[in-house]
Amino acid sequence: MDAVTSQLVLGIIPLIVGIGLVYWINRRKFYRRNAVGAEGFSSFESSVFIRLIERIGKWCAYALIIIGILFVWSYSQMKKEKEKKQSEVKTEQPAQR
C-alpha cells in the first residue's frame, strides 16, 4: 500500500468511528428520556458521571471526525499532485522527426 492509499484509509477509519460514536451517544441519550422528556438516572452521582463521560466522548468523536476529514483532504491533494507529475512526464517526450 503506497502513501496515497494509506492517507485514504487513515482518513476513513477515524471518520467512521467518530460518526458512529456521536450516533451511539445521542442514541443512549434519546432512550434515557421518559414520557415527559426528562432524562432518568438512578442517582445524582450517576447523572453527573454519565453526562461528563458523554461530553468527553463527544469531544473525542468530533476530534476523530476532524482528523478523518483532514486525512481525506490530504489524500485528495496527494492524488492531484501525483496525477500532475504523471501528466508532466507524459508531455515531456522528445519530438519525433
N, CA, C and O atoms as a GROMACS GRO file, in nm:
protein
  388
    1MET      N    1   0.085  -0.116   0.000
    1MET     CA    2   0.000   0.000   0.000
    1MET      C    3   0.091   0.124   0.000
    1MET      O    4   0.180   0.137   0.084
    2ASP      N    5   0.068   0.212  -0.093
    2ASP     CA    6   0.151   0.331  -0.102
    2ASP      C    7   0.099   0.440  -0.007
    2ASP      O    8  -0.003   0.424   0.059
    3ALA      N    9   0.173   0.551  -0.003
    3ALA     CA   10   0.141   0.659   0.091
    3ALA      C   11   0.007   0.723   0.061
    3ALA      O   12  -0.065   0.764   0.153
    4VAL      N   13  -0.028   0.731  -0.066
    4VAL     CA   14  -0.154   0.796  -0.104
    4VAL      C   15  -0.273   0.713  -0.054
    4VAL      O   16  -0.369   0.768   0.001
    5THR      N   17  -0.267   0.583  -0.073
    5THR     CA   18  -0.377   0.496  -0.030
    5THR      C   19  -0.386   0.491   0.123
    5THR      O   20  -0.496   0.487   0.178
    6SER      N   21  -0.271   0.491   0.189
    6SER     CA   22  -0.275   0.487   0.336
    6SER      C   23  -0.338   0.614   0.392
    6SER      O   24  -0.401   0.610   0.498
    7GLN      N   25  -0.321   0.728   0.323
    7GLN     CA   26  -0.387   0.852   0.367
    7GLN      C   27  -0.539   0.836   0.363
    7GLN      O   28  -0.609   0.882   0.453
    8LEU      N   29  -0.588   0.769   0.259
    8LEU     CA   30  -0.732   0.748   0.248
    8LEU      C   31  -0.783   0.657   0.359
    8LEU      O   32  -0.886   0.685   0.420
    9VAL      N   33  -0.711   0.548   0.385
    9VAL     CA   34  -0.752   0.456   0.491
    9VAL      C   35  -0.746   0.526   0.626
    9VAL      O   36  -0.837   0.511   0.708
   10LEU      N   37  -0.639   0.603   0.651
   10LEU     CA   38  -0.627   0.676   0.777
   10LEU      C   39  -0.731   0.787   0.789
   10LEU      O   40  -0.754   0.837   0.899
   11GLY      N   41  -0.794   0.825   0.681
   11GLY     CA   42  -0.900   0.924   0.686
   11GLY      C   43  -1.036   0.864   0.708
   11GLY      O   44  -1.118   0.918   0.781
   12ILE      N   45  -1.061   0.751   0.644
   12ILE     CA   46  -1.194   0.690   0.650
   12ILE      C   47  -1.220   0.627   0.787
   12ILE      O   48  -1.330   0.640   0.841
   13ILE      N   49  -1.120   0.560   0.843
   13ILE     CA   50  -1.141   0.490   0.971
   13ILE      C   51  -1.180   0.586   1.084
   13ILE      O   52  -1.282   0.562   1.148
   14PRO      N   53  -1.103   0.693   1.112
   14PRO     CA   54  -1.148   0.781   1.221
   14PRO      C   55  -1.278   0.855   1.190
   14PRO      O   56  -1.353   0.889   1.281
   15LEU      N   57  -1.304   0.879   1.062
   15LEU     CA   58  -1.429   0.944   1.025
   15LEU      C   59  -1.548   0.855   1.060
   15LEU      O   60  -1.646   0.903   1.118
   16ILE      N   61  -1.540   0.729   1.026
   16ILE     CA   62  -1.649   0.635   1.056
   16ILE      C   63  -1.663   0.613   1.206
   16ILE      O   64  -1.774   0.611   1.259
   17VAL      N   65  -1.550   0.598   1.276
   17VAL     CA   66  -1.554   0.578   1.421
   17VAL      C   67  -1.613   0.701   1.491
   17VAL      O   68  -1.692   0.687   1.584
   18GLY      N   69  -1.574   0.820   1.447
   18GLY     CA   70  -1.626   0.943   1.508
   18GLY      C   71  -1.775   0.959   1.487
   18GLY      O   72  -1.848   0.993   1.580
   19ILE      N   73  -1.821   0.935   1.366
   19ILE     CA   74  -1.964   0.945   1.338
   19ILE      C   75  -2.042   0.839   1.416
   19ILE      O   76  -2.149   0.867   1.469
   20GLY      N   77  -1.987   0.719   1.423
   20GLY     CA   78  -2.052   0.612   1.499
   20GLY      C   79  -2.060   0.644   1.648
   20GLY      O   80  -2.160   0.613   1.713
   21LEU      N   81  -1.956   0.705   1.701
   21LEU     CA   82  -1.955   0.741   1.843
   21LEU      C   83  -2.057   0.849   1.874
   21LEU      O   84  -2.126   0.842   1.976
   22VAL      N   85  -2.067   0.949   1.789
   22VAL     CA   86  -2.168   1.055   1.809
   22VAL      C   87  -2.308   0.993   1.802
   22VAL      O   88  -2.394   1.026   1.884
   23TYR      N   89  -2.331   0.905   1.705
   23TYR     CA   90  -2.461   0.840   1.692
   23TYR      C   91  -2.494   0.759   1.817
   23TYR      O   92  -2.606   0.766   1.869
   24TRP      N   93  -2.397   0.681   1.865
   24TRP     CA   94  -2.420   0.595   1.981
   24TRP      C   95  -2.451   0.677   2.106
   24TRP      O   96  -2.541   0.642   2.182
   25ILE      N   97  -2.377   0.785   2.128
   25ILE     CA   98  -2.401   0.869   2.246
   25ILE      C   99  -2.539   0.935   2.238
   25ILE      O  100  -2.612   0.938   2.336
   26ASN      N  101  -2.574   0.987   2.119
   26ASN     CA  102  -2.706   1.051   2.105
   26ASN      C  103  -2.819   0.950   2.119
   26ASN      O  104  -2.925   0.983   2.171
   27ARG      N  105  -2.798   0.828   2.073
   27ARG     CA  106  -2.899   0.724   2.085
   27ARG      C  107  -2.922   0.687   2.232
   27ARG      O  108  -3.036   0.672   2.276
   28ARG      N  109  -2.812   0.673   2.307
   28ARG     CA  110  -2.825   0.644   2.450
   28ARG      C  111  -2.901   0.756   2.521
   28ARG      O  112  -2.986   0.730   2.607
   29LYS      N  113  -2.869   0.879   2.485
   29LYS     CA  114  -2.936   0.994   2.546
   29LYS      C  115  -3.086   0.994   2.513
   29LYS      O  116  -3.168   1.026   2.599
   30PHE      N  117  -3.120   0.960   2.390
   30PHE     CA  118  -3.259   0.957   2.347
   30PHE      C  119  -3.339   0.852   2.424
   30PHE      O  120  -3.449   0.880   2.471
   31TYR      N  121  -3.283   0.732   2.438
   31TYR     CA  122  -3.357   0.624   2.504
   31TYR      C  123  -3.358   0.637   2.656
   31TYR      O  124  -3.428   0.561   2.723
   32ARG      N  125  -3.282   0.730   2.711
   32ARG     CA  126  -3.285   0.754   2.854
   32ARG      C  127  -3.400   0.847   2.892
   32ARG      O  128  -3.430   0.862   3.010
   33ARG      N  129  -3.464   0.908   2.797
   33ARG     CA  130  -3.572   1.004   2.825
   33ARG      C  131  -3.703   0.929   2.854
   33ARG      O  132  -3.730   0.822   2.799
   34ASN      N  133  -3.783   0.988   2.942
   34ASN     CA  134  -3.913   0.928   2.975
   34ASN      C  135  -4.023   0.998   2.897
   34ASN      O  136  -3.995   1.075   2.805
   35ALA      N  137  -4.148   0.974   2.932
   35ALA     CA  138  -4.262   1.029   2.859
   35ALA      C  139  -4.269   1.182   2.866
   35ALA      O  140  -4.319   1.246   2.775
   36VAL      N  141  -4.220   1.238   2.974
   36VAL     CA  142  -4.222   1.382   2.992
   36VAL      C  143  -4.110   1.448   2.912
   36VAL      O  144  -4.120   1.566   2.877
   37GLY      N  145  -4.004   1.374   2.884
   37GLY     CA  146  -3.891   1.429   2.810
   37GLY      C  147  -3.769   1.452   2.896
   37GLY      O  148  -3.667   1.500   2.847
   38ALA      N  149  -3.780   1.418   3.024
   38ALA     CA  150  -3.666   1.435   3.114
   38ALA      C  151  -3.582   1.307   3.115
   38ALA      O  152  -3.635   1.197   3.103
   39GLU      N  153  -3.451   1.325   3.130
   39GLU     CA  154  -3.364   1.208   3.136
   39GLU      C  155  -3.376   1.144   3.274
   39GLU      O  156  -3.381   1.212   3.376
   40GLY      N  157  -3.382   1.012   3.274
   40GLY     CA  158  -3.395   0.939   3.400
   40GLY      C  159  -3.266   0.872   3.440
   40GLY      O  160  -3.209   0.794   3.364
   41PHE      N  161  -3.218   0.903   3.560
   41PHE     CA  162  -3.097   0.841   3.615
   41PHE      C  163  -3.132   0.778   3.748
   41PHE      O  164  -3.228   0.817   3.814
   42SER      N  165  -3.051   0.680   3.787
   42SER     CA  166  -3.078   0.613   3.914
   42SER      C  167  -3.035   0.697   4.034
   42SER      O  168  -3.090   0.684   4.143
   43SER      N  169  -2.935   0.785   4.015
   43SER     CA  170  -2.890   0.871   4.123
   43SER      C  171  -2.827   0.998   4.066
   43SER      O  172  -2.802   1.008   3.946
   44PHE      N  173  -2.803   1.093   4.154
   44PHE     CA  174  -2.739   1.218   4.114
   44PHE      C  175  -2.596   1.193   4.066
   44PHE      O  176  -2.552   1.252   3.968
   45GLU      N  177  -2.526   1.105   4.137
   45GLU     CA  178  -2.387   1.076   4.101
   45GLU      C  179  -2.376   1.014   3.963
   45GLU      O  180  -2.288   1.049   3.884
   46SER      N  181  -2.465   0.921   3.934
   46SER     CA  182  -2.461   0.860   3.800
   46SER      C  183  -2.497   0.962   3.693
   46SER      O  184  -2.445   0.956   3.582
   47SER      N  185  -2.586   1.053   3.726
   47SER     CA  186  -2.622   1.159   3.631
   47SER      C  187  -2.501   1.244   3.596
   47SER      O  188  -2.474   1.269   3.479
   48VAL      N  189  -2.428   1.288   3.698
   48VAL     CA  190  -2.311   1.372   3.676
   48VAL      C  191  -2.203   1.295   3.601
   48VAL      O  192  -2.144   1.346   3.506
   49PHE      N  193  -2.177   1.172   3.644
   49PHE     CA  194  -2.071   1.091   3.583
   49PHE      C  195  -2.101   1.058   3.437
   49PHE      O  196  -2.014   1.071   3.351
   50ILE      N  197  -2.223   1.015   3.409
   50ILE     CA  198  -2.260   0.977   3.272
   50ILE      C  199  -2.256   1.099   3.180
   50ILE      O  200  -2.207   1.089   3.067
   51ARG      N  201  -2.306   1.211   3.226
   51ARG     CA  202  -2.302   1.332   3.142
   51ARG      C  203  -2.158   1.376   3.114
   51ARG      O  204  -2.128   1.419   3.003
   52LEU      N  205  -2.071   1.365   3.212
   52LEU     CA  206  -1.930   1.400   3.194
   52LEU      C  207  -1.864   1.307   3.091
   52LEU      O  208  -1.794   1.353   3.001
   53ILE      N  209  -1.887   1.178   3.106
   53ILE     CA  210  -1.828   1.081   3.013
   53ILE      C  211  -1.882   1.103   2.872
   53ILE      O  212  -1.806   1.097   2.775
   54GLU      N  213  -2.011   1.128   2.859
   54GLU     CA  214  -2.068   1.153   2.727
   54GLU      C  215  -2.014   1.280   2.664
   54GLU      O  216  -1.992   1.285   2.544
   55ARG      N  217  -1.993   1.384   2.746
   55ARG     CA  218  -1.937   1.508   2.693
   55ARG      C  219  -1.793   1.486   2.643
   55ARG      O  220  -1.756   1.534   2.536
   56ILE      N  221  -1.714   1.414   2.721
   56ILE     CA  222  -1.577   1.383   2.679
   56ILE      C  223  -1.579   1.296   2.553
   56ILE      O  224  -1.499   1.315   2.462
   57GLY      N  225  -1.671   1.200   2.550
   57GLY     CA  226  -1.683   1.112   2.432
   57GLY      C  227  -1.720   1.189   2.307
   57GLY      O  228  -1.670   1.160   2.199
   58LYS      N  229  -1.808   1.286   2.321
   58LYS     CA  230  -1.846   1.366   2.204
   58LYS      C  231  -1.730   1.451   2.155
   58LYS      O  232  -1.710   1.465   2.034
   59TRP      N  233  -1.652   1.509   2.247
   59TRP     CA  234  -1.535   1.588   2.205
   59TRP      C  235  -1.434   1.499   2.134
   59TRP      O  236  -1.375   1.540   2.034
   60CYS      N  237  -1.414   1.378   2.184
   60CYS     CA  238  -1.323   1.283   2.117
   60CYS      C  239  -1.378   1.247   1.979
   60CYS      O  240  -1.302   1.237   1.882
   61ALA      N  241  -1.508   1.228   1.969
   61ALA     CA  242  -1.569   1.194   1.840
   61ALA      C  243  -1.552   1.308   1.741
   61ALA      O  244  -1.522   1.285   1.624
   62TYR      N  245  -1.573   1.431   1.787
   62TYR     CA  246  -1.555   1.546   1.698
   62TYR      C  247  -1.410   1.557   1.652
   62TYR      O  248  -1.383   1.590   1.537
   63ALA      N  249  -1.316   1.530   1.743
   63ALA     CA  250  -1.175   1.533   1.707
   63ALA      C  251  -1.144   1.426   1.602
   63ALA      O  252  -1.070   1.451   1.507
   64LEU      N  253  -1.201   1.307   1.618
   64LEU     CA  254  -1.181   1.200   1.520
   64LEU      C  255  -1.239   1.238   1.384
   64LEU      O  256  -1.178   1.210   1.280
   65ILE      N  257  -1.354   1.302   1.384
   65ILE     CA  258  -1.415   1.344   1.258
   65ILE      C  259  -1.327   1.448   1.189
   65ILE      O  260  -1.306   1.441   1.067
   66ILE      N  261  -1.275   1.543   1.264
   66ILE     CA  262  -1.188   1.645   1.205
   66ILE      C  263  -1.060   1.582   1.152
   66ILE      O  264  -1.016   1.615   1.042
   67ILE      N  265  -1.001   1.490   1.228
   67ILE     CA  266  -0.880   1.421   1.182
   67ILE      C  267  -0.909   1.342   1.055
   67ILE      O  268  -0.829   1.344   0.961
   68GLY      N  269  -1.022   1.274   1.051
   68GLY     CA  270  -1.059   1.198   0.932
   68GLY      C  271  -1.076   1.286   0.810
   68GLY      O  272  -1.031   1.252   0.701
   69ILE      N  273  -1.141   1.400   0.828
   69ILE     CA  274  -1.160   1.494   0.717
   69ILE      C  275  -1.026   1.547   0.669
   69ILE      O  276  -1.005   1.561   0.548
   70LEU      N  277  -0.935   1.578   0.761
   70LEU     CA  278  -0.803   1.628   0.722
   70LEU      C  279  -0.724   1.523   0.645
   70LEU      O  280  -0.657   1.556   0.548
   71PHE      N  281  -0.732   1.397   0.686
   71PHE     CA  282  -0.661   1.291   0.614
   71PHE      C  283  -0.721   1.269   0.475
   71PHE      O  284  -0.647   1.246   0.379
   72VAL      N  285  -0.853   1.274   0.462
   72VAL     CA  286  -0.915   1.258   0.330
   72VAL      C  287  -0.878   1.376   0.241
   72VAL      O  288  -0.853   1.358   0.122
   73TRP      N  289  -0.875   1.497   0.297
   73TRP     CA  290  -0.833   1.614   0.220
   73TRP      C  291  -0.688   1.600   0.177
   73TRP      O  292  -0.652   1.633   0.064
   74SER      N  293  -0.603   1.551   0.267
   74SER     CA  294  -0.462   1.528   0.235
   74SER      C  295  -0.449   1.424   0.124
   74SER      O  296  -0.365   1.438   0.035
   75TYR      N  297  -0.532   1.321   0.130
   75TYR     CA  298  -0.532   1.219   0.025
   75TYR      C  299  -0.565   1.281  -0.111
   75TYR      O  300  -0.500   1.251  -0.211
   76SER      N  301  -0.666   1.367  -0.114
   76SER     CA  302  -0.706   1.426  -0.242
   76SER      C  303  -0.596   1.517  -0.297
   76SER      O  304  -0.573   1.522  -0.418
   77GLN      N  305  -0.527   1.590  -0.208
   77GLN     CA  306  -0.417   1.676  -0.252
   77GLN      C  307  -0.300   1.593  -0.304
   77GLN      O  308  -0.241   1.628  -0.406
   78MET      N  309  -0.268   1.485  -0.235
   78MET     CA  310  -0.158   1.399  -0.280
   78MET      C  311  -0.190   1.333  -0.414
   78MET      O  312  -0.103   1.317  -0.499
   79LYS      N  313  -0.315   1.295  -0.430
   79LYS     CA  314  -0.357   1.231  -0.556
   79LYS      C  315  -0.347   1.330  -0.672
   79LYS      O  316  -0.303   1.293  -0.781
   80LYS      N  317  -0.388   1.454  -0.649
   80LYS     CA  318  -0.378   1.557  -0.754
   80LYS      C  319  -0.233   1.582  -0.792
   80LYS      O  320  -0.201   1.594  -0.911
   81GLU      N  321  -0.144   1.590  -0.693
   81GLU     CA  322  -0.003   1.612  -0.721
   81GLU      C  323   0.057   1.494  -0.798
   81GLU      O  324   0.138   1.513  -0.889
   82LYS      N  325   0.017   1.374  -0.761
   82LYS     CA  326   0.067   1.254  -0.829
   82LYS      C  327   0.021   1.252  -0.975
   82LYS      O  328   0.100   1.220  -1.064
   83GLU      N  329  -0.106   1.285  -0.999
   83GLU     CA  330  -0.157   1.289  -1.136
   83GLU      C  331  -0.091   1.400  -1.217
   83GLU      O  332  -0.065   1.383  -1.336
   84LYS      N  333  -0.062   1.513  -1.153
   84LYS     CA  334   0.003   1.624  -1.221
   84LYS      C  335   0.145   1.585  -1.263
   84LYS      O  336   0.188   1.617  -1.374
   85LYS      N  337   0.217   1.516  -1.176
   85LYS     CA  338   0.352   1.471  -1.207
   85LYS      C  339   0.350   1.370  -1.322
   85LYS      O  340   0.436   1.374  -1.410
   86GLN      N  341   0.253   1.281  -1.320
   86GLN     CA  342   0.243   1.181  -1.427
   86GLN      C  343   0.210   1.246  -1.560
   86GLN      O  344   0.262   1.204  -1.664
   87SER      N  345   0.125   1.348  -1.560
   87SER     CA  346   0.091   1.416  -1.686
   87SER      C  347   0.210   1.497  -1.737
   87SER      O  348   0.228   1.509  -1.858
   88GLU      N  349   0.291   1.553  -1.646
   88GLU     CA  350   0.410   1.626  -1.689
   88GLU      C  351   0.512   1.533  -1.752
   88GLU      O  352   0.578   1.570  -1.849
   89VAL      N  353   0.525   1.415  -1.699
   89VAL     CA  354   0.620   1.318  -1.754
   89VAL      C  355   0.576   1.277  -1.894
   89VAL      O  356   0.660   1.260  -1.982
   90LYS      N  357   0.448   1.260  -1.916
   90LYS     CA  358   0.398   1.219  -2.047
   90LYS      C  359   0.414   1.330  -2.151
   90LYS      O  360   0.437   1.301  -2.268
   91THR      N  361   0.404   1.456  -2.111
   91THR     CA  362   0.412   1.565  -2.207
   91THR      C  363   0.556   1.602  -2.242
   91THR      O  364   0.579   1.672  -2.340
   92GLU      N  365   0.653   1.557  -2.165
   92GLU     CA  366   0.792   1.592  -2.190
   92GLU      C  367   0.863   1.489  -2.276
   92GLU      O  368   0.983   1.466  -2.257
   93GLN      N  369   0.795   1.427  -2.366
   93GLN     CA  370   0.857   1.331  -2.457
   93GLN      C  371   0.924   1.406  -2.573
   93GLN      O  372   0.874   1.510  -2.616
   94PRO      N  373   1.034   1.354  -2.624
   94PRO     CA  374   1.103   1.421  -2.734
   94PRO      C  375   1.018   1.422  -2.862
   94PRO      O  376   0.940   1.330  -2.887
   95ALA      N  377   1.035   1.525  -2.940
   95ALA     CA  378   0.958   1.537  -3.063
   95ALA      C  379   1.010   1.438  -3.167
   95ALA      O  380   1.131   1.418  -3.180
   96GLN      N  381   0.918   1.376  -3.238
   96GLN     CA  382   0.957   1.279  -3.342
   96GLN      C  383   0.976   1.351  -3.475
   96GLN      O  384   0.903   1.446  -3.506
   97ARG      N  385   1.075   1.306  -3.554
   97ARG     CA  386   1.105   1.370  -3.682
   97ARG      C  387   1.051   1.292  -3.797
   97ARG      O  388   1.068   1.333  -3.912
   0.00000   0.00000   0.00000
